[in-house]
Amino acid sequence: MKVNHVVEGPPEGEVVVLSGSIGSNLSMWDPQVGPLISAGFRVVRYDQRGHGRTAVPDHPATLAELGGDVLELLDTLGVERAHVVGLSLGGMTAMWLGRHAPERVGGLVLCCTSARLGTPESWRQRADDARARGMAAIADTSIGRWFTADWLVAHPDLGREYHHMTAATPAEGYAACCHAIGGMDLVPDLPEITAPTLVIAGADDPATPPEGHGDVLAKSIPGARLEIVEQAAHLGNVERPERFSELITTHLKAVR
Ligand SMILES: O=C(O)CCC(=O)CC(=O)O
């Protein structure tokens, strides 16, 4: 799979891969690129398969395939080892990499994510909705999980931009990644992850709340630490950009 990506930052910097959520594209990481480059990192961000400018697969995706896309991208770029920062589906991809390709992973930052989310049936239903009702309807619902109501009132233009991001995602690409989440159970893998890991959860995240999601990761991954960010829903890196960037860069500077 040819993965659409952008590389920015000093060529000699340690590489940080940014992996995004379902219904997003690589621009969801705009707030973190400047701070990471200022901290000396080389930033690689990419579109998940079926999202943004990465092609829609002809079959339902698995987490192993999403992780494999990152490994292939690192091979293409000639990068042996990278830090991986992922949010939601991106965090799941990051955990898969930490478990199955530990030699390729430096530090991990797992944002607003989970080791087991919903049921296969609930994700099948979401995929069916995407196909039947269209992506604008999916965006109408997900925007209320991505951001708090107060933030949406204060940032109407950004709210529209992120709504458009999901609405513009191909329904089949979205459905393919619903299958990856529905088929995922990373719980048994967590104790096997050896990368130094920071878990960040949004206090107001209705999709992957700290309780039962971020706290499980932090308890089960050896040595992991949990930070809960106030006034942040699911796309906490956009709603609280300075705090997320500070936590991410501080962790990655400490482990490099
Ligand atoms: O964002 C993800 O990758 C999964 C969680 C989710 O579906 C949140 C949403 O878009 O409503």
PDBQT file of the ligand as one rigid body, heavy atoms in Angstrom, charges set to zero:
ROOT
HETATM    1  O1  LIG A 301     -11.304   8.002  16.525  1.00  0.00    +0.000 OA
HETATM    2  C1  LIG A 301     -11.072   6.784  16.417  1.00  0.00    +0.000 C 
HETATM    3  O2  LIG A 301     -10.088   6.380  15.764  1.00  0.00    +0.000 OA
HETATM    4  C2  LIG A 301     -11.995   5.781  17.086  1.00  0.00    +0.000 C 
HETATM    5  C3  LIG A 301     -12.945   6.384  18.059  1.00  0.00    +0.000 C 
HETATM    6  C4  LIG A 301     -14.073   7.054  17.387  1.00  0.00    +0.000 C 
HETATM    7  O3  LIG A 301     -14.718   6.458  16.562  1.00  0.00    +0.000 OA
HETATM    8  C5  LIG A 301     -14.360   8.443  17.692  1.00  0.00    +0.000 C 
HETATM    9  C6  LIG A 301     -15.280   9.080  16.679  1.00  0.00    +0.000 C 
HETATM   10  O4  LIG A 301     -14.856   9.379  15.570  1.00  0.00    +0.000 OA
HETATM   11  O5  LIG A 301     -16.414   9.285  17.015  1.00  0.00    +0.000 OA
ENDROOT
TORSDOF 0
